[in-house]
């Protein structure tokens, strides 16, 4: 693995380029964000950016904020490795995560951490070396918990998965097992164990200044399967002794208990989320021995689900929730005032997110965008009050007139108002259009107001797009989530269908011109809608869809998360009734399926099965499989071709004229 990492990262990278496709819209919207991830150096003079290259690779670029000069210092091909999450360990040293999928007995994800100077020199593997005597494979190369203690410039506090070693014929084999924490110098690679490994350890939370204050350990039964039952411990300030904090249990219907996220060293407390009146709320709990609990922020309509942190010390400065739009409530008065000022200075870009800062927080890295603006990255200098533009997220769309997104509600069959978002083609009167219902993935997720490349593509092609937050979505509390979108599929899919009926009733969708498009669970919903109403949608596009609930359960067999997946799917008649592949006789509309053969979220066998059964039943289906790609299909060329093919398929199925 180490040799592979070095060989890959030392390869010469190419510069970003547009993907090929037949239509300009497919090229522009199928291209990935020009900045996939960005961070600011501690001294505030440079930014490190992950940018896509033609196809599925990406590169790490470093830009000098004073001169604008940029340099490519690392590259990955995407076959199979990808660079992810590059951050500054010091003013001159960068740490990156490398992700890849490898085929052993099964397809498995692997990560490794690498470290490099900001000029591209002195590349090293930061993850611990793998022993040739190891009794198991080391999938995880570690993740950053924190930077080192104050004053230890360039050191990283990172997790390490300890694997026991084969001991026959030697007295030096290690018997340590489980997740621990090491302090590693990002330049010399000197390492010191800070937290000894513990079987079942899943999480360590630091105070932002290099001291671990909390630990989460999952109960593991005799079967070796994950239980979803976590016991959290904490330490008093200045102590090494662990004290009991509380329990967190994950269930098919959500979490039960306090979920800790961030320790505030100066206030000596931890922030986290727990249930308040059936919805998620932000709480604080003191770590002084009293465990005094305080409600920090709740909303009576939606979940408070975002913790806003800033800078090198990951200081908690606010929390967020999404009603019609994402709202951030700042606890920091200065940032609250600054956000209001920036909103006025950047009209059309009301979604402002602080991403990073210099060590002294005098310079802030931020993103600002909206629904019809894909967004731009900026650096704000508090001392000079100057806002400097870094780069646009999608510069290829600079000349495009993008569609606006309108929050709406529509009535479900039982009268429940279902929230969602309606995107209409720019310049359209919103009537008598070809229309698409686009249910989101998850199902434990929700759509939000803002730029969506898939919805914007179809709007640019003349379609109205409805994105419903059906019951089974997260963000609206326990009652809305119900049992989850699989066990409560009739309600969730019923809401999706009611969204299509609303488009027709309102005159937005022209008669006979209604289609459905979805990715992941959204693809499942797209297929399953016909089980309830075979005549509603006239065309179905499913991208990486779940097609058989029993197959989802079977895919988890032999893995440690089997018990959790088994409980999530549940048992009963809903498993067969809620599986599109078990009900192909109900499907009348033509179907187009896409899937990557390296998908770890939804096995590629799900689409293969669905296509085979549809063909066997004499139904119209086309299946496109992409080699070497996972669930996200992170390839500009592939995405552009997928968009082109989807557009052509929908135009044929809905009897629409071709569009260049």
PADREN-217078 format. One record per residue (C-alpha): x, y negated, z; residue in three letters. Coordinates in steps of 0.05 Angstrom, whole numbers, plus 5000, padded with zeros to 4 digits. Example, Ala and Ser with C-alpha at 12.3 -4.5 7.8 and 13.67 -1.06 7.14 Angstrom:
! PADREN-217078
524650905156ALA 527350215143SER 
//
This chain:
! PADREN-217078
500050005000UNK 505649515018UNK 509249634953UNK 502749524914UNK 501548874951UNK 508448604934UNK 508048824861UNK 501248504851UNK 502747834883UNK 509447744849UNK 506147814781UNK 505547174739UNK 498646864743UNK 494946534685UNK 491445864690UNK 483845824697UNK 480145884631UNK 472945914607UNK 469746594597UNK 467246794528UNK 459946884513UNK 455146724457UNK 451746124490UNK 454845514521UNK 449945564580UNK 452346274596UNK 459546054595UNK 458345444638UNK 453845764690UNK 457346444689UNK 464146144706UNK 465746204780UNK 466645594824UNK 473145234807UNK 474745224882UNK 473145884915UNK 476145674981UNK 480245085006UNK 484144875068UNK 487944265092UNK 495144295118UNK 496044105192UNK 499543455173UNK 493943285124UNK 498643205064UNK 496943815022UNK 491044265005UNK 491345004988UNK 485945234939UNK 483745904912UNK 481745814839UNK 479146334789UNK 482846544727UNK 479846814664UNK 476247464678UNK 476447704750UNK 483047454779UNK 484746844821UNK 490746424840UNK 493046024901UNK 494445304883UNK 497644784928UNK 496344044914UNK 500043444941UNK 494742944964UNK 499442344954UNK 501842494883UNK 496442964857UNK 501743464835UNK 499544194837UNK 503244844836UNK 500945564828UNK 504445984882UNK 500746654882UNK 496247034835UNK 491947654836UNK 488948024778UNK 482348264808UNK 484348974785UNK 483149154840UNK 486148634888UNK 483447934902UNK 486247364943UNK 481547114997UNK 481546615053UNK 488346265050UNK 489845825110UNK 495745415135UNK 499845725192UNK 504245095193UNK 505544495149UNK 509544935101UNK 507145645112UNK 500645955085UNK 497246605105UNK 492546965057UNK 488047575059UNK 488348075002UNK 482248514989UNK 481949134945UNK 477849764935UNK 481750414930UNK 479251104910UNK 481551634958UNK 476552184976UNK 471451614971UNK 471750894949UNK 474250495009UNK 475649755021UNK 482649555043UNK 485448895066UNK 492548645078UNK 495147975102UNK 500847635066UNK 504847005082UNK 508546525036UNK 511745835035UNK 507645285004UNK 512645244947UNK 511645984931UNK 518046244961UNK 519246775015UNK 513147205003UNK 512247725058UNK 506948225081UNK 504347985148UNK 500348615165UNK 503849145207UNK 507449695170UNK 503950355161UNK 507450955193UNK 508751565150UNK 506651975212UNK 499851635218UNK 494052105230UNK 489151635195UNK 489251105142UNK 489550365161UNK 484050035121UNK 484349355155UNK 490748955152UNK 488148505207UNK 484447845212UNK 486247175243UNK 483447075313UNK 487046415325UNK 493546055314UNK 498946165366UNK 499145785433UNK 500245035430UNK 507244875409UNK 508545535374UNK 508445245303UNK 507445775250UNK 505246365292UNK 498746745282UNK 494247105332UNK 491547685291UNK 488048345301UNK 491549005287UNK 488349685277UNK 492850165316UNK 492850875288UNK 495651465328UNK 501551845299UNK 503252575286UNK 507752765345UNK 510553455330UNK 518153455335UNK 518652745361UNK 518152375427UNK 517151685397UNK 510451775361UNK 505151275382UNK 498651505414UNK 495550805414UNK 488850765380UNK 483650215367UNK 483549475354UNK 488649035389UNK 491548335381UNK 498648135362UNK 502247465361UNK 506147455296UNK 511046935271UNK 508846805200UNK 515946685176UNK 520447175213UNK 514847705224UNK 516847795297UNK 510848095331UNK 508548175402UNK 502548555428UNK 497948075464UNK 491948535474UNK 493049285478UNK 488649685430UNK 482149965456UNK 477750495422UNK 471250165403UNK 473949455406UNK 470649045351UNK 471848315367UNK 476547855404UNK 474847115415UNK 480246605429UNK 479645905459UNK 482545555398UNK 489245465432UNK 491946175427UNK 488846495489UNK 483947085483UNK 478146965529UNK 472847475506UNK 472548185479UNK 466948595448UNK 467149355452UNK 462149795416UNK 459650425451UNK 461551035411UNK 457751675423UNK 460352385420UNK 458752405346UNK 463651835332UNK 458151415300UNK 457250675310UNK 451750535360UNK 450549785350UNK 451049705426UNK 456449215446UNK 459049065515UNK 462448385521UNK 467648205573UNK 470947545590UNK 476647255629UNK 476946685678UNK 481546115658UNK 488746315672UNK 486947045688UNK 488447695651UNK 483048095686UNK 476948275646UNK 470148135677UNK 463348375652UNK 459647865609UNK 453548195578UNK 450748655524UNK 448648565452UNK 444549085415UNK 443349085340UNK 436849405317UNK 433049475251UNK 428948865272UNK 434848425293UNK 439448295352UNK 437748335425UNK 442047955474UNK 447047385472UNK 451847395413UNK 458146985431UNK 461546585376UNK 466346065402UNK 469945895467UNK 470945165487UNK 477245145529UNK 476344455558UNK 469044565578UNK 470645285599UNK 464545585565UNK 462546005505UNK 457445815452UNK 453046355422UNK 446146535397UNK 440246875432UNK 432746925426UNK 428446345447UNK 420946415436UNK 421946925380UNK 427246515344UNK 434746455347UNK 437445875388UNK 444245625409UNK 446245705482UNK 452445585523UNK 454846025581UNK 460245805629UNK 466346245638UNK 467746025709UNK 464946645743UNK 457846385750UNK 455846515678UNK 451245915680UNK 446845915618UNK 444345295582UNK 439945205521UNK 443744745474UNK 439344725412UNK 432845045389UNK 427744915334UNK 420345115341UNK 419745305267UNK 426245635245UNK 432445975272UNK 438345565294UNK 443545995258UNK 449745575243UNK 455345355289UNK 459244765263UNK 466644775279UNK 472344345255UNK 479844315252UNK 485644735271UNK 482944865341UNK 476045045313UNK 472744535358UNK 465144615363UNK 461943955340UNK 454844155323UNK 449744665301UNK 445244745240UNK 438645045217UNK 434745055152UNK 427644815146UNK 426244555075UNK 433544355074UNK 439644515117UNK 440044035176UNK 446243935219UNK 445643635289UNK 452343385312UNK 454343385385UNK 460242945366UNK 457842215360UNK 463442005313UNK 461942565264UNK 454542435268UNK 455641715249UNK 460541905194UNK 455842405163UNK 450341875159UNK 455241385126UNK 457641905076UNK 450542085057UNK 449441355037UNK 456041325001UNK 454741964962UNK 447641914934UNK 445042554905UNK 449742964950UNK 446043015016UNK 448943685036UNK 455343485071UNK 459644005104UNK 466143885142UNK 470844455123UNK 477544305155UNK 481843755184UNK 488943565199UNK 491443795267UNK 489943105297UNK 483243065261UNK 485142405229UNK 483842695160UNK 477643105144UNK 476543585087UNK 469243605066UNK 464443845013UNK 458443454988UNK 453143714940UNK 445743764926UNK 440644134884UNK 442343824817UNK 449643704835UNK 454144304844UNK 458443904892UNK 465243594901UNK 470943664952UNK 473643044986UNK 478742845039UNK 476742275085UNK 482141885122UNK 479441605187UNK 485041105194UNK 484240775126UNK 476840965119UNK 478441205049UNK 474641775016UNK 478942114964UNK 476142614913UNK 479843284909UNK 476043674855UNK 469043834832UNK 466444524848UNK 464144644776UNK 467344134730UNK 464744504669UNK 457744264687UNK 459643524687UNK 455843384623UNK 449843814640UNK 443243524663UNK 441543994720UNK 434644164746UNK 431943904811UNK 429544394865UNK 423044284901UNK 421144604968UNK 414144904962UNK 409345374997UNK 404445844966UNK 398946274999UNK 399947015009UNK 393947475000UNK 392447435075UNK 392846675074UNK 399846615105UNK 403746025075UNK 410146305043UNK 415845795036UNK 420245784975UNK 423745354923UNK 421445174853UNK 426444984800UNK 423544684737UNK 427444544672UNK 430243844670UNK 425343384634UNK 419643884637UNK 412543714659UNK 412444374697UNK 406544674659UNK 405545264613UNK 412745504618UNK 416046184615UNK 417246324689UNK 421446774733UNK 420446984805UNK 427347084836UNK 427247424905UNK 433647364945UNK 438147934967UNK 439048195038UNK 433648315058UNK 436747995120UNK 437847325086UNK 433946725058UNK 434446225002UNK 436145495017UNK 435444834981UNK 441544674939UNK 445244874876UNK 444145594853UNK 448045794790UNK 443246354771UNK 436845934779UNK 440145344744UNK 442145774685UNK 435046014674UNK 432345304683UNK 437345074630UNK 434445604584UNK 427345334594UNK 424745774650UNK 421245564714UNK 424345934773UNK 420946094839UNK 425246344897UNK 420646584953UNK 422746675025UNK 418147275033UNK 416547595100UNK 422548025115UNK 427247425105UNK 431447175162UNK 431346455187UNK 424146425208UNK 424146845271UNK 422547555292UNK 415247555271UNK 417147345200UNK 422647855195UNK 417948415217UNK 421149105215UNK 425748895157UNK 424548855082UNK 424849615072UNK 420549875129UNK 415749295118UNK 416349315043UNK 408949255029UNK 408648575062UNK 415248325032UNK 413748564961UNK 406548324968UNK 409047624983UNK 413647654922UNK 407747854878UNK 403447304907UNK 408846814886UNK 408047044815UNK 400546974819UNK 401346274846UNK 405646074787UNK 400146314740UNK 394445994780UNK 398045324782UNK 399045334707UNK 406645314716UNK 407446004684UNK 404246094616UNK 399746704611UNK 403747324594UNK 410346964603UNK 412047174675UNK 418347574691UNK 422247774754UNK 429747764765UNK 433447984828UNK 440348184854UNK 441448714908UNK 435148734952UNK 432448234902UNK 433548754848UNK 429849264891UNK 424148764899UNK 424048634824UNK 423049384811UNK 418349514869UNK 413448964850UNK 410749404795UNK 409149954846UNK 404049474876UNK 401849124812UNK 404349434747UNK 401048894704UNK 403648254737UNK 410748184710UNK 412248294637UNK 419748394644UNK 424348624700UNK 431848484709UNK 435348834767UNK 442648694785UNK 445949194832UNK 439049404858UNK 437149894913UNK 432550394878UNK 431650964928UNK 431450885003UNK 433351605016UNK 439451504971UNK 441550905014UNK 441251355075UNK 445151905039UNK 450551425017UNK 452051275090UNK 452752015107UNK 459752165133UNK 461151445152UNK 461151165222UNK 455350695207UNK 450551265189UNK 446351205252UNK 445250455240UNK 443350555167UNK 438851135186UNK 435150705236UNK 434750115188UNK 431550535133UNK 427150915182UNK 423051545170UNK 416051635144UNK 411951575081UNK 414650875068UNK 421351185046UNK 418251514985UNK 412750994973UNK 417850434979UNK 422850724929UNK 422250484856UNK 425951104831UNK 420451534863UNK 414951144829UNK 417351024758UNK 410551234731UNK 407750574757UNK 412650134719UNK 410049864654UNK 414649274639UNK 421349364603UNK 427249394651UNK 434449144645UNK 439449384697UNK 446549164713UNK 451449484763UNK 458849494778UNK 461850194787UNK 465949974849UNK 459949714887UNK 460649864962UNK 454149524982UNK 449449904936UNK 452250534904UNK 452450524828UNK 448751184830UNK 442450794848UNK 442150454779UNK 444351084743UNK 438651464777UNK 433550914761UNK 435450874688UNK 435251624681UNK 428451694712UNK 425551124672UNK 428051444608UNK 425352114630UNK 418551804640UNK 418751494571UNK 419550784597UNK 423450224563UNK 430050114600UNK 437049874584UNK 442849984633UNK 449549614631UNK 455149854677UNK 461349444690UNK 467849814704UNK 472149604762UNK 467249104793UNK 463849104860UNK 457248824885UNK 458648094868UNK 460948204796UNK 466547704806UNK 468547634733UNK 467247014690UNK 466847414625UNK 462247934655UNK 457647424687UNK 457147024623UNK 455547654583UNK 450447864636UNK 447047184631UNK 446847204555UNK 444047914555UNK 438747744608UNK 436547134570UNK 435947524504UNK 432248084539UNK 427147624571UNK 425947244506UNK 424547894470UNK 420048174525UNK 416147524533UNK 415847384458UNK 419646734464UNK 423646404408UNK 431146494408UNK 435345924436UNK 442545764417UNK 
//
